[in-house]
Amino acid sequence: MQVNLPPIIPYIVGFALIVFGGLRIKFLGAPRARRERDADLQEPSAPAREEVIERGPEQRRHIRWGIIWILLGAFVVISTYLQANRHG
């Protein structure tokens, strides 16, 4: 069975996957768990406290799925381009 869609529809879906995958990595994959070093907690008179920023398992999961969305979107865009130019 062959479905004939106008090429603009897969392009829109592919670019949306790429954009939203990038946004997912940028905003949802950002490190959120902040904690102070033990040395900073023991010495309260220290002028500059340095925070250690870590990524939790949720952020790593969002990064992984964001990459998958970007790769899937790239596949849709490239395969649509190749299919449209095959008999073009």
RAUR-V953501 format. One record per backbone hydrogen bond with DSSP energy under -1.0 kcal/mol. CO is the residue of the C=O (numbers start at 0). NH is the residue of the N-H. If there is no record, write none. Layout:
CO:NH
CO:NH
This chain:
5:8
6:10
7:11
8:12
9:13
10:14
11:15
12:16
13:17
14:18
15:19
16:20
17:21
18:22
19:23
20:24
21:25
22:26
23:27
23:28
32:53
34:51
36:40
37:41
38:42
42:45
51:34
55:59
56:60
57:61
58:62
59:63
60:64
61:65
62:66
63:67
64:68
65:69
66:70
67:71
68:72
69:73
70:74
71:75
72:76
73:77
74:78
75:79
76:80
77:81
78:82
79:83
80:84
